[in-house]
Amino acid sequence: MKNSIRVERARHNMTQQDLADRTGVTRQTIAAIEQGKFNPSTVLALKMAWLFGISVNDLFELEETDWE
């Protein structure tokens, strides 16, 4: 799954630690999600989208391999 978390963090002048603190996870979790190594829970995805003022669909995008 692709995501635009890094782009949205930059737009909102947020570090990984800032986003982690505001969503209640570790900085390592944010880094893993940005790198595509970890898919967030629905609750975490909704929190991040809300903080950025965008929809979950704008923050995350399914890839062809996600359907396999």
All heavy atoms as TSV, in Angstrom:
chain	resi	resn	atom	element	x	y	z
A	1	MET	N	N	0.839	-1.168	0.000
A	1	MET	CA	C	0.000	0.000	0.000
A	1	MET	C	C	0.889	1.237	0.000
A	1	MET	O	O	1.813	1.344	0.795
A	1	MET	CB	C	-0.899	-0.036	1.244
A	1	MET	CG	C	-1.812	1.112	1.356
A	1	MET	SD	S	-3.163	0.932	2.564
A	1	MET	CE	C	-2.314	0.540	4.055
A	2	LYS	N	N	0.587	2.153	-0.888
A	2	LYS	CA	C	1.315	3.425	-0.953
A	2	LYS	C	C	0.697	4.405	0.035
A	2	LYS	O	O	-0.476	4.293	0.378
A	2	LYS	CB	C	1.203	4.031	-2.349
A	2	LYS	CG	C	1.889	3.279	-3.439
A	2	LYS	CD	C	1.696	4.024	-4.748
A	2	LYS	CE	C	2.229	3.235	-5.918
A	2	LYS	NZ	N	2.003	3.935	-7.188
A	3	ASN	N	N	1.514	5.368	0.479
A	3	ASN	CA	C	0.964	6.415	1.323
A	3	ASN	C	C	1.698	7.723	1.057
A	3	ASN	O	O	2.795	7.732	0.518
A	3	ASN	CB	C	1.029	6.026	2.801
A	3	ASN	CG	C	2.436	5.989	3.332
A	3	ASN	OD1	O	3.058	7.029	3.541
A	3	ASN	ND2	N	2.962	4.790	3.569
A	4	SER	N	N	1.057	8.800	1.457
A	4	SER	CA	C	1.647	10.130	1.270
A	4	SER	C	C	1.910	10.802	2.620
A	4	SER	O	O	1.842	12.026	2.733
A	4	SER	CB	C	0.735	10.998	0.396
A	4	SER	OG	O	-0.536	11.121	0.997
A	5	ILE	N	N	2.208	10.011	3.623
A	5	ILE	CA	C	2.430	10.549	4.966
A	5	ILE	C	C	3.615	11.507	4.986
A	5	ILE	O	O	3.521	12.594	5.560
A	5	ILE	CB	C	2.626	9.415	5.993
A	5	ILE	CG1	C	1.349	8.588	6.088
A	5	ILE	CG2	C	3.003	9.981	7.358
A	5	ILE	CD1	C	1.498	7.310	6.864
A	6	ARG	N	N	4.718	11.129	4.360
A	6	ARG	CA	C	5.900	11.995	4.353
A	6	ARG	C	C	5.578	13.354	3.727
A	6	ARG	O	O	5.974	14.398	4.235
A	6	ARG	CB	C	7.048	11.307	3.618
A	6	ARG	CG	C	8.347	12.096	3.646
A	6	ARG	CD	C	9.492	11.295	3.072
A	6	ARG	NE	N	9.820	10.220	4.012
A	6	ARG	CZ	C	10.125	8.972	3.675
A	6	ARG	NH1	N	10.187	8.630	2.412
A	6	ARG	NH2	N	10.404	8.077	4.588
A	7	VAL	N	N	4.843	13.331	2.635
A	7	VAL	CA	C	4.457	14.568	1.949
A	7	VAL	C	C	3.558	15.413	2.848
A	7	VAL	O	O	3.757	16.627	2.981
A	7	VAL	CB	C	3.736	14.244	0.616
A	7	VAL	CG1	C	3.132	15.497	-0.003
A	7	VAL	CG2	C	4.684	13.554	-0.346
A	8	GLU	N	N	2.582	14.777	3.469
A	8	GLU	CA	C	1.664	15.511	4.344
A	8	GLU	C	C	2.381	16.055	5.580
A	8	GLU	O	O	2.093	17.164	6.018
A	8	GLU	CB	C	0.480	14.636	4.747
A	8	GLU	CG	C	-0.471	14.344	3.611
A	8	GLU	CD	C	-1.082	15.593	3.010
A	8	GLU	OE1	O	-1.381	16.551	3.748
A	8	GLU	OE2	O	-1.270	15.623	1.786
A	9	ARG	N	N	3.313	15.289	6.120
A	9	ARG	CA	C	4.100	15.793	7.258
A	9	ARG	C	C	4.852	17.049	6.862
A	9	ARG	O	O	4.882	18.036	7.604
A	9	ARG	CB	C	5.100	14.735	7.755
A	9	ARG	CG	C	4.541	13.706	8.638
A	9	ARG	CD	C	5.605	12.901	9.380
A	9	ARG	NE	N	6.669	12.345	8.567
A	9	ARG	CZ	C	7.878	12.875	8.401
A	9	ARG	NH1	N	8.207	13.994	8.987
A	9	ARG	NH2	N	8.778	12.278	7.636
A	10	ALA	N	N	5.443	17.032	5.677
A	10	ALA	CA	C	6.201	18.193	5.188
A	10	ALA	C	C	5.269	19.397	5.002
A	10	ALA	O	O	5.621	20.512	5.376
A	10	ALA	CB	C	6.912	17.854	3.880
A	11	ARG	N	N	4.099	19.159	4.438
A	11	ARG	CA	C	3.128	20.238	4.229
A	11	ARG	C	C	2.696	20.868	5.549
A	11	ARG	O	O	2.372	22.054	5.602
A	11	ARG	CB	C	1.886	19.716	3.503
A	11	ARG	CG	C	2.115	19.460	2.025
A	11	ARG	CD	C	0.839	19.055	1.295
A	11	ARG	NE	N	-0.201	20.054	1.474
A	11	ARG	CZ	C	-1.471	19.776	1.800
A	11	ARG	NH1	N	-1.855	18.537	1.977
A	11	ARG	NH2	N	-2.355	20.736	1.929
A	12	HIS	N	N	2.675	20.051	6.609
A	12	HIS	CA	C	2.234	20.528	7.923
A	12	HIS	C	C	3.412	20.803	8.862
A	12	HIS	O	O	3.212	20.998	10.062
A	12	HIS	CB	C	1.275	19.507	8.545
A	12	HIS	CG	C	-0.038	19.444	7.848
A	12	HIS	ND1	N	-0.240	18.704	6.699
A	12	HIS	CD2	C	-1.205	20.056	8.109
A	12	HIS	CE1	C	-1.486	18.845	6.306
A	12	HIS	NE2	N	-2.096	19.671	7.150
A	13	ASN	N	N	4.619	20.789	8.284
A	13	ASN	CA	C	5.824	21.077	9.068
A	13	ASN	C	C	5.912	20.213	10.327
A	13	ASN	O	O	6.136	20.714	11.432
A	13	ASN	CB	C	5.880	22.572	9.428
A	13	ASN	CG	C	7.274	22.995	9.816
A	13	ASN	OD1	O	8.256	22.435	9.359
A	13	ASN	ND2	N	7.357	23.991	10.685
A	14	MET	N	N	5.705	18.907	10.147
A	14	MET	CA	C	5.712	17.946	11.246
A	14	MET	C	C	6.854	16.966	11.080
A	14	MET	O	O	7.125	16.514	9.969
A	14	MET	CB	C	4.423	17.109	11.221
A	14	MET	CG	C	3.356	17.502	12.140
A	14	MET	SD	S	2.061	16.231	12.108
A	14	MET	CE	C	0.664	17.280	12.268
A	15	THR	N	N	7.487	16.617	12.176
A	15	THR	CA	C	8.477	15.545	12.153
A	15	THR	C	C	7.761	14.226	12.387
A	15	THR	O	O	6.584	14.193	12.778
A	15	THR	CB	C	9.526	15.737	13.266
A	15	THR	OG1	O	8.869	15.605	14.537
A	15	THR	CG2	C	10.228	17.078	13.153
A	16	GLN	N	N	8.479	13.139	12.182
A	16	GLN	CA	C	7.911	11.834	12.508
A	16	GLN	C	C	7.538	11.785	13.980
A	16	GLN	O	O	6.493	11.243	14.344
A	16	GLN	CB	C	8.903	10.712	12.181
A	16	GLN	CG	C	9.069	10.444	10.724
A	16	GLN	CD	C	10.061	9.324	10.442
A	16	GLN	OE1	O	10.884	8.966	11.283
A	16	GLN	NE2	N	9.985	8.770	9.249
A	17	GLN	N	N	8.373	12.366	14.826
A	17	GLN	CA	C	8.101	12.357	16.263
A	17	GLN	C	C	6.852	13.167	16.592
A	17	GLN	O	O	6.048	12.753	17.429
A	17	GLN	CB	C	9.301	12.888	17.057
A	17	GLN	CG	C	9.151	12.705	18.565
A	17	GLN	CD	C	9.077	11.243	18.965
A	17	GLN	OE1	O	9.986	10.474	18.675
A	17	GLN	NE2	N	7.993	10.858	19.633
A	18	ASP	N	N	6.675	14.310	15.931
A	18	ASP	CA	C	5.465	15.110	16.142
A	18	ASP	C	C	4.213	14.292	15.824
A	18	ASP	O	O	3.254	14.273	16.600
A	18	ASP	CB	C	5.454	16.361	15.255
A	18	ASP	CG	C	6.523	17.372	15.604
A	18	ASP	OD1	O	6.959	17.415	16.772
A	18	ASP	OD2	O	6.913	18.130	14.688
A	19	LEU	N	N	4.230	13.628	14.672
A	19	LEU	CA	C	3.079	12.828	14.261
A	19	LEU	C	C	2.867	11.661	15.219
A	19	LEU	O	O	1.734	11.358	15.597
A	19	LEU	CB	C	3.251	12.326	12.824
A	19	LEU	CG	C	2.091	11.519	12.246
A	19	LEU	CD1	C	0.777	12.292	12.311
A	19	LEU	CD2	C	2.407	11.098	10.808
A	20	ALA	N	N	3.940	11.031	15.625
A	20	ALA	CA	C	3.841	9.921	16.578
A	20	ALA	C	C	3.221	10.388	17.886
A	20	ALA	O	O	2.314	9.739	18.426
A	20	ALA	CB	C	5.227	9.321	16.817
A	21	ASP	N	N	3.689	11.507	18.407
A	21	ASP	CA	C	3.161	12.045	19.661
A	21	ASP	C	C	1.677	12.363	19.558
A	21	ASP	O	O	0.899	12.095	20.478
A	21	ASP	CB	C	3.918	13.306	20.071
A	21	ASP	CG	C	5.355	13.051	20.507
A	21	ASP	OD1	O	5.709	11.871	20.783
A	21	ASP	OD2	O	6.128	14.023	20.546
A	22	ARG	N	N	1.276	12.903	18.429
A	22	ARG	CA	C	-0.125	13.312	18.260
A	22	ARG	C	C	-1.062	12.146	17.994
A	22	ARG	O	O	-2.276	12.274	18.175
A	22	ARG	CB	C	-0.231	14.347	17.150
A	22	ARG	CG	C	0.512	15.641	17.566
A	22	ARG	CD	C	0.324	16.764	16.640
A	22	ARG	NE	N	-1.064	17.247	16.708
A	22	ARG	CZ	C	-1.534	18.191	15.927
A	22	ARG	NH1	N	-0.755	18.755	15.016
A	22	ARG	NH2	N	-2.788	18.595	16.021
A	23	THR	N	N	-0.504	11.008	17.568
A	23	THR	CA	C	-1.348	9.842	17.285
A	23	THR	C	C	-1.177	8.719	18.310
A	23	THR	O	O	-1.871	7.710	18.246
A	23	THR	CB	C	-1.070	9.281	15.879
A	23	THR	OG1	O	0.321	8.979	15.757
A	23	THR	CG2	C	-1.487	10.268	14.802
A	24	GLY	N	N	-0.243	8.882	19.239
A	24	GLY	CA	C	-0.083	7.896	20.304
A	24	GLY	C	C	0.687	6.648	19.928
A	24	GLY	O	O	0.461	5.581	20.502
A	25	VAL	N	N	1.589	6.774	18.960
A	25	VAL	CA	C	2.440	5.647	18.571
A	25	VAL	C	C	3.899	6.078	18.659
A	25	VAL	O	O	4.191	7.222	18.988
A	25	VAL	CB	C	2.114	5.137	17.146
A	25	VAL	CG1	C	0.676	4.644	17.059
A	25	VAL	CG2	C	2.356	6.213	16.092
A	26	THR	N	N	4.810	5.179	18.342
A	26	THR	CA	C	6.230	5.516	18.377
A	26	THR	C	C	6.674	6.110	17.044
A	26	THR	O	O	6.015	5.921	16.008
A	26	THR	CB	C	7.102	4.280	18.665
A	26	THR	OG1	O	6.982	3.371	17.562
A	26	THR	CG2	C	6.690	3.602	19.965
A	27	ARG	N	N	7.783	6.819	17.074
A	27	ARG	CA	C	8.362	7.359	15.848
A	27	ARG	C	C	8.710	6.229	14.894
A	27	ARG	O	O	8.566	6.348	13.676
A	27	ARG	CB	C	9.615	8.193	16.163
A	27	ARG	CG	C	10.178	8.888	14.915
A	27	ARG	CD	C	11.628	9.243	15.054
A	27	ARG	NE	N	12.482	8.111	15.313
A	27	ARG	CZ	C	12.876	7.198	14.393
A	27	ARG	NH1	N	12.473	7.293	13.152
A	27	ARG	NH2	N	13.676	6.211	14.723
A	28	GLN	N	N	9.157	5.096	15.455
A	28	GLN	CA	C	9.512	3.944	14.627
A	28	GLN	C	C	8.294	3.407	13.870
A	28	GLN	O	O	8.420	2.945	12.737
A	28	GLN	CB	C	10.143	2.838	15.490
A	28	GLN	CG	C	11.517	3.199	16.013
A	28	GLN	CD	C	11.493	4.010	17.316
A	28	GLN	OE1	O	10.451	4.452	17.787
A	28	GLN	NE2	N	12.675	4.215	17.889
A	29	THR	N	N	7.130	3.482	14.489
A	29	THR	CA	C	5.907	3.046	13.809
A	29	THR	C	C	5.622	3.946	12.615
A	29	THR	O	O	5.316	3.454	11.520
A	29	THR	CB	C	4.705	3.059	14.779
A	29	THR	OG1	O	4.961	2.130	15.836
A	29	THR	CG2	C	3.412	2.703	14.077
A	30	ILE	N	N	5.750	5.250	12.802
A	30	ILE	CA	C	5.530	6.188	11.695
A	30	ILE	C	C	6.531	5.920	10.573
A	30	ILE	O	O	6.163	5.871	9.393
A	30	ILE	CB	C	5.621	7.655	12.178
A	30	ILE	CG1	C	4.568	7.953	13.248
A	30	ILE	CG2	C	5.504	8.618	10.989
A	30	ILE	CD1	C	3.132	7.764	12.832
A	31	ALA	N	N	7.789	5.714	10.927
A	31	ALA	CA	C	8.820	5.436	9.925
A	31	ALA	C	C	8.496	4.163	9.150
A	31	ALA	O	O	8.611	4.125	7.918
A	31	ALA	CB	C	10.190	5.326	10.590
A	32	ALA	N	N	8.069	3.119	9.852
A	32	ALA	CA	C	7.745	1.848	9.199
A	32	ALA	C	C	6.556	2.001	8.250
A	32	ALA	O	O	6.551	1.422	7.155
A	32	ALA	CB	C	7.461	0.769	10.242
A	33	ILE	N	N	5.563	2.776	8.643
A	33	ILE	CA	C	4.407	3.010	7.770
A	33	ILE	C	C	4.839	3.784	6.529
A	33	ILE	O	O	4.470	3.430	5.405
A	33	ILE	CB	C	3.285	3.755	8.524
A	33	ILE	CG1	C	2.737	2.883	9.653
A	33	ILE	CG2	C	2.164	4.150	7.563
A	33	ILE	CD1	C	1.835	3.630	10.630
A	34	GLU	N	N	5.631	4.831	6.719
A	34	GLU	CA	C	6.102	5.632	5.579
A	34	GLU	C	C	6.893	4.781	4.594
A	34	GLU	O	O	6.812	4.991	3.387
A	34	GLU	CB	C	6.976	6.787	6.064
A	34	GLU	CG	C	6.211	7.914	6.688
A	34	GLU	CD	C	7.089	9.091	7.079
A	34	GLU	OE1	O	8.324	9.035	6.888
A	34	GLU	OE2	O	6.536	10.078	7.586
A	35	GLN	N	N	7.672	3.838	5.102
A	35	GLN	CA	C	8.506	2.983	4.255
A	35	GLN	C	C	7.729	1.823	3.652
A	35	GLN	O	O	8.277	1.050	2.867
A	35	GLN	CB	C	9.675	2.432	5.065
A	35	GLN	CG	C	10.637	3.495	5.534
A	35	GLN	CD	C	11.601	2.970	6.588
A	35	GLN	OE1	O	11.687	1.770	6.835
A	35	GLN	NE2	N	12.319	3.874	7.235
A	36	GLY	N	N	6.464	1.687	3.997
A	36	GLY	CA	C	5.648	0.599	3.457
A	36	GLY	C	C	5.928	-0.739	4.103
A	36	GLY	O	O	5.535	-1.777	3.578
A	37	LYS	N	N	6.566	-0.730	5.255
A	37	LYS	CA	C	6.890	-1.978	5.953
A	37	LYS	C	C	5.796	-2.396	6.930
A	37	LYS	O	O	5.813	-3.493	7.446
A	37	LYS	CB	C	8.209	-1.826	6.713
A	37	LYS	CG	C	9.396	-1.617	5.808
A	37	LYS	CD	C	10.670	-1.478	6.603
A	37	LYS	CE	C	11.864	-1.294	5.675
A	37	LYS	NZ	N	13.108	-1.137	6.427
A	38	PHE	N	N	4.853	-1.508	7.192
A	38	PHE	CA	C	3.806	-1.765	8.179
A	38	PHE	C	C	2.547	-1.041	7.743
A	38	PHE	O	O	2.602	0.120	7.329
A	38	PHE	CB	C	4.269	-1.263	9.549
A	38	PHE	CG	C	3.261	-1.436	10.651
A	38	PHE	CD1	C	3.005	-2.679	11.186
A	38	PHE	CD2	C	2.569	-0.346	11.157
A	38	PHE	CE1	C	2.076	-2.840	12.207
A	38	PHE	CE2	C	1.637	-0.496	12.169
A	38	PHE	CZ	C	1.401	-1.753	12.699
A	39	ASN	N	N	1.416	-1.722	7.820
A	39	ASN	CA	C	0.130	-1.100	7.521
A	39	ASN	C	C	-0.531	-0.713	8.839
A	39	ASN	O	O	-0.651	-1.544	9.734
A	39	ASN	CB	C	-0.783	-2.057	6.749
A	39	ASN	CG	C	-0.309	-2.270	5.338
A	39	ASN	OD1	O	0.258	-1.370	4.731
A	39	ASN	ND2	N	-0.540	-3.451	4.803
A	40	PRO	N	N	-0.967	0.538	8.949
A	40	PRO	CA	C	-1.550	0.993	10.209
A	40	PRO	C	C	-2.932	0.396	10.452
A	40	PRO	O	O	-3.597	-0.053	9.514
A	40	PRO	CB	C	-1.657	2.504	10.012
A	40	PRO	CG	C	-1.864	2.654	8.549
A	40	PRO	CD	C	-1.004	1.579	7.927
A	41	SER	N	N	-3.343	0.443	11.704
A	41	SER	CA	C	-4.716	0.059	12.033
A	41	SER	C	C	-5.662	1.087	11.418
A	41	SER	O	O	-5.249	2.197	11.037
A	41	SER	CB	C	-4.901	0.033	13.552
A	41	SER	OG	O	-4.829	1.354	14.069
A	42	THR	N	N	-6.912	0.736	11.339
A	42	THR	CA	C	-7.914	1.669	10.826
A	42	THR	C	C	-7.959	2.921	11.688
A	42	THR	O	O	-8.027	4.046	11.171
A	42	THR	CB	C	-9.297	0.993	10.796
A	42	THR	OG1	O	-9.204	-0.203	10.026
A	42	THR	CG2	C	-10.352	1.914	10.216
A	43	VAL	N	N	-7.897	2.743	13.003
A	43	VAL	CA	C	-7.952	3.882	13.917
A	43	VAL	C	C	-6.774	4.819	13.679
A	43	VAL	O	O	-6.944	6.040	13.589
A	43	VAL	CB	C	-7.990	3.403	15.389
A	43	VAL	CG1	C	-7.827	4.571	16.346
A	43	VAL	CG2	C	-9.278	2.657	15.676
A	44	LEU	N	N	-5.568	4.264	13.543
A	44	LEU	CA	C	-4.390	5.095	13.312
A	44	LEU	C	C	-4.473	5.809	11.968
A	44	LEU	O	O	-4.158	6.989	11.858
A	44	LEU	CB	C	-3.113	4.264	13.409
A	44	LEU	CG	C	-1.801	5.018	13.202
A	44	LEU	CD1	C	-1.681	6.218	14.134
A	44	LEU	CD2	C	-0.625	4.056	13.381
A	45	ALA	N	N	-4.925	5.106	10.936
A	45	ALA	CA	C	-5.076	5.729	9.617
A	45	ALA	C	C	-6.071	6.884	9.680
A	45	ALA	O	O	-5.836	7.951	9.103
A	45	ALA	CB	C	-5.530	4.692	8.594
A	46	LEU	N	N	-7.174	6.700	10.393
A	46	LEU	CA	C	-8.169	7.756	10.529
A	46	LEU	C	C	-7.618	8.941	11.321
A	46	LEU	O	O	-7.879	10.098	10.965
A	46	LEU	CB	C	-9.429	7.210	11.205
A	46	LEU	CG	C	-10.293	6.298	10.336
A	46	LEU	CD1	C	-11.305	5.544	11.196
A	46	LEU	CD2	C	-10.998	7.095	9.262
A	47	LYS	N	N	-6.863	8.673	12.367
A	47	LYS	CA	C	-6.251	9.753	13.151
A	47	LYS	C	C	-5.309	10.590	12.289
A	47	LYS	O	O	-5.346	11.822	12.321
A	47	LYS	CB	C	-5.461	9.193	14.331
A	47	LYS	CG	C	-6.281	8.719	15.487
A	47	LYS	CD	C	-5.349	8.195	16.580
A	47	LYS	CE	C	-6.083	7.668	17.770
A	47	LYS	NZ	N	-5.143	7.172	18.810
A	48	MET	N	N	-4.462	9.914	11.516
A	48	MET	CA	C	-3.509	10.638	10.677
A	48	MET	C	C	-4.238	11.475	9.625
A	48	MET	O	O	-3.907	12.647	9.421
A	48	MET	CB	C	-2.524	9.668	10.025
A	48	MET	CG	C	-1.533	9.100	11.009
A	48	MET	SD	S	-0.188	8.170	10.248
A	48	MET	CE	C	-1.049	6.696	9.765
A	49	ALA	N	N	-5.219	10.887	8.981
A	49	ALA	CA	C	-5.972	11.624	7.963
A	49	ALA	C	C	-6.659	12.837	8.581
A	49	ALA	O	O	-6.641	13.929	8.005
A	49	ALA	CB	C	-6.998	10.694	7.303
A	50	TRP	N	N	-7.240	12.677	9.754
A	50	TRP	CA	C	-7.908	13.786	10.431
A	50	TRP	C	C	-6.914	14.903	10.754
A	50	TRP	O	O	-7.206	16.080	10.519
A	50	TRP	CB	C	-8.587	13.281	11.708
A	50	TRP	CG	C	-9.333	14.361	12.413
A	50	TRP	CD1	C	-10.608	14.783	12.153
A	50	TRP	CD2	C	-8.845	15.177	13.473
A	50	TRP	NE1	N	-10.934	15.812	13.012
A	50	TRP	CE2	C	-9.867	16.073	13.836
A	50	TRP	CE3	C	-7.641	15.231	14.173
A	50	TRP	CZ2	C	-9.719	17.012	14.842
A	50	TRP	CZ3	C	-7.495	16.166	15.172
A	50	TRP	CH2	C	-8.525	17.045	15.500
A	51	LEU	N	N	-5.738	14.535	11.285
A	51	LEU	CA	C	-4.723	15.537	11.615
A	51	LEU	C	C	-4.291	16.334	10.384
A	51	LEU	O	O	-4.026	17.534	10.472
A	51	LEU	CB	C	-3.501	14.884	12.256
A	51	LEU	CG	C	-3.658	14.470	13.704
A	51	LEU	CD1	C	-2.466	13.608	14.142
A	51	LEU	CD2	C	-3.781	15.686	14.598
A	52	PHE	N	N	-4.213	15.658	9.234
A	52	PHE	CA	C	-3.787	16.318	8.005
A	52	PHE	C	C	-4.947	17.013	7.285
A	52	PHE	O	O	-4.738	17.719	6.300
A	52	PHE	CB	C	-3.123	15.319	7.064
A	52	PHE	CG	C	-1.832	14.752	7.580
A	52	PHE	CD1	C	-1.546	13.395	7.427
A	52	PHE	CD2	C	-0.885	15.546	8.212
A	52	PHE	CE1	C	-0.352	12.865	7.880
A	52	PHE	CE2	C	0.316	15.020	8.674
A	52	PHE	CZ	C	0.582	13.678	8.509
A	53	GLY	N	N	-6.168	16.772	7.740
A	53	GLY	CA	C	-7.328	17.403	7.113
A	53	GLY	C	C	-7.665	16.835	5.752
A	53	GLY	O	O	-8.173	17.560	4.889
A	54	ILE	N	N	-7.374	15.551	5.557
A	54	ILE	CA	C	-7.668	14.885	4.286
A	54	ILE	C	C	-8.359	13.551	4.566
A	54	ILE	O	O	-8.426	13.107	5.707
A	54	ILE	CB	C	-6.391	14.651	3.441
A	54	ILE	CG1	C	-5.390	13.758	4.184
A	54	ILE	CG2	C	-5.755	15.981	3.050
A	54	ILE	CD1	C	-4.160	13.397	3.375
A	55	SER	N	N	-8.855	12.911	3.528
A	55	SER	CA	C	-9.503	11.615	3.703
A	55	SER	C	C	-8.451	10.505	3.755
A	55	SER	O	O	-7.316	10.683	3.287
A	55	SER	CB	C	-10.480	11.338	2.554
A	55	SER	OG	O	-9.763	11.039	1.369
A	56	VAL	N	N	-8.837	9.385	4.313
A	56	VAL	CA	C	-7.955	8.222	4.352
A	56	VAL	C	C	-7.581	7.811	2.928
A	56	VAL	O	O	-6.439	7.430	2.661
A	56	VAL	CB	C	-8.610	7.044	5.111
A	56	VAL	CG1	C	-7.792	5.774	5.000
A	56	VAL	CG2	C	-8.817	7.410	6.573
A	57	ASN	N	N	-8.543	7.934	2.010
A	57	ASN	CA	C	-8.274	7.576	0.610
A	57	ASN	C	C	-7.237	8.493	-0.029
A	57	ASN	O	O	-6.551	8.090	-0.959
A	57	ASN	CB	C	-9.558	7.607	-0.216
A	57	ASN	CG	C	-10.454	6.439	0.095
A	57	ASN	OD1	O	-10.004	5.404	0.572
A	57	ASN	ND2	N	-11.736	6.602	-0.151
A	58	ASP	N	N	-7.130	9.715	0.449
A	58	ASP	CA	C	-6.108	10.625	-0.063
A	58	ASP	C	C	-4.743	10.341	0.558
A	58	ASP	O	O	-3.718	10.685	-0.015
A	58	ASP	CB	C	-6.490	12.083	0.200
A	58	ASP	CG	C	-7.650	12.542	-0.657
A	58	ASP	OD1	O	-7.857	11.971	-1.750
A	58	ASP	OD2	O	-8.353	13.473	-0.234
A	59	LEU	N	N	-4.740	9.714	1.727
A	59	LEU	CA	C	-3.495	9.431	2.437
A	59	LEU	C	C	-2.913	8.072	2.051
A	59	LEU	O	O	-1.699	7.905	2.009
A	59	LEU	CB	C	-3.739	9.497	3.948
A	59	LEU	CG	C	-2.541	9.512	4.865
A	59	LEU	CD1	C	-1.589	10.656	4.535
A	59	LEU	CD2	C	-2.992	9.594	6.321
A	60	PHE	N	N	-3.789	7.109	1.755
A	60	PHE	CA	C	-3.359	5.744	1.421
A	60	PHE	C	C	-3.943	5.318	0.089
A	60	PHE	O	O	-5.068	5.667	-0.243
A	60	PHE	CB	C	-3.812	4.763	2.506
A	60	PHE	CG	C	-3.168	5.007	3.832
A	60	PHE	CD1	C	-3.805	5.771	4.789
A	60	PHE	CD2	C	-1.921	4.486	4.126
A	60	PHE	CE1	C	-3.215	6.021	6.023
A	60	PHE	CE2	C	-1.318	4.726	5.348
A	60	PHE	CZ	C	-1.975	5.501	6.296
A	61	GLU	N	N	-3.152	4.536	-0.646
A	61	GLU	CA	C	-3.590	4.054	-1.960
A	61	GLU	C	C	-3.209	2.591	-2.107
A	61	GLU	O	O	-2.050	2.217	-1.891
A	61	GLU	CB	C	-2.918	4.876	-3.056
A	61	GLU	CG	C	-3.317	4.488	-4.443
A	61	GLU	CD	C	-2.577	5.303	-5.496
A	61	GLU	OE1	O	-2.085	6.406	-5.189
A	61	GLU	OE2	O	-2.461	4.808	-6.631
A	62	LEU	N	N	-4.184	1.780	-2.472
A	62	LEU	CA	C	-3.906	0.368	-2.709
A	62	LEU	C	C	-3.061	0.197	-3.959
A	62	LEU	O	O	-3.220	0.918	-4.942
A	62	LEU	CB	C	-5.201	-0.431	-2.877
A	62	LEU	CG	C	-6.041	-0.635	-1.618
A	62	LEU	CD1	C	-7.360	-1.289	-1.986
A	62	LEU	CD2	C	-5.293	-1.464	-0.598
A	63	GLU	N	N	-2.166	-0.791	-3.914
A	63	GLU	CA	C	-1.360	-1.146	-5.082
A	63	GLU	C	C	-1.887	-2.458	-5.642
A	63	GLU	O	O	-2.629	-3.177	-4.970
A	63	GLU	CB	C	0.108	-1.309	-4.675
A	63	GLU	CG	C	0.720	-0.016	-4.176
A	63	GLU	CD	C	2.173	-0.218	-3.767
A	63	GLU	OE1	O	2.401	-0.652	-2.631
A	63	GLU	OE2	O	3.035	0.058	-4.614
A	64	GLU	N	N	-1.504	-2.760	-6.853
A	64	GLU	CA	C	-1.965	-3.997	-7.506
A	64	GLU	C	C	-1.655	-5.231	-6.655
A	64	GLU	O	O	-2.477	-6.139	-6.535
A	64	GLU	CB	C	-1.304	-4.113	-8.885
A	64	GLU	CG	C	-1.894	-5.186	-9.757
A	64	GLU	CD	C	-3.349	-4.915	-10.146
A	64	GLU	OE1	O	-3.702	-3.748	-10.367
A	64	GLU	OE2	O	-4.122	-5.875	-10.214
A	65	THR	N	N	-0.486	-5.240	-6.028
A	65	THR	CA	C	-0.091	-6.414	-5.222
A	65	THR	C	C	-0.920	-6.573	-3.958
A	65	THR	O	O	-0.922	-7.643	-3.358
A	65	THR	CB	C	1.404	-6.324	-4.833
A	65	THR	OG1	O	1.619	-5.095	-4.140
A	65	THR	CG2	C	2.294	-6.400	-6.057
A	66	ASP	N	N	-1.629	-5.535	-3.538
A	66	ASP	CA	C	-2.486	-5.635	-2.354
A	66	ASP	C	C	-3.698	-6.524	-2.605
A	66	ASP	O	O	-4.352	-6.961	-1.665
A	66	ASP	CB	C	-2.957	-4.241	-1.909
A	66	ASP	CG	C	-1.811	-3.396	-1.391
A	66	ASP	OD1	O	-0.932	-3.928	-0.710
A	66	ASP	OD2	O	-1.814	-2.180	-1.686
A	67	TRP	N	N	-3.994	-6.783	-3.867
A	67	TRP	CA	C	-5.151	-7.604	-4.219
A	67	TRP	C	C	-4.806	-9.087	-4.305
A	67	TRP	O	O	-5.696	-9.907	-4.491
A	67	TRP	CB	C	-5.738	-7.138	-5.549
A	67	TRP	CG	C	-6.318	-5.772	-5.460
A	67	TRP	CD1	C	-5.700	-4.601	-5.814
A	67	TRP	CD2	C	-7.581	-5.394	-4.931
A	67	TRP	NE1	N	-6.515	-3.524	-5.550
A	67	TRP	CE2	C	-7.685	-3.988	-5.011
A	67	TRP	CE3	C	-8.643	-6.111	-4.397
A	67	TRP	CZ2	C	-8.823	-3.302	-4.583
A	67	TRP	CZ3	C	-9.774	-5.421	-3.979
A	67	TRP	CH2	C	-9.850	-4.037	-4.068
A	68	GLU	N	N	-3.544	-9.406	-4.195
A	68	GLU	CA	C	-3.115	-10.811	-4.345
A	68	GLU	C	C	-3.215	-11.558	-3.039
A	68	GLU	O	O	-3.151	-11.063	-1.979
A	68	GLU	CB	C	-1.689	-10.870	-4.865
A	68	GLU	CG	C	-1.587	-10.261	-6.222
A	68	GLU	CD	C	-0.155	-10.105	-6.696
A	68	GLU	OE1	O	0.782	-10.433	-5.954
A	68	GLU	OE2	O	0.012	-9.647	-7.825
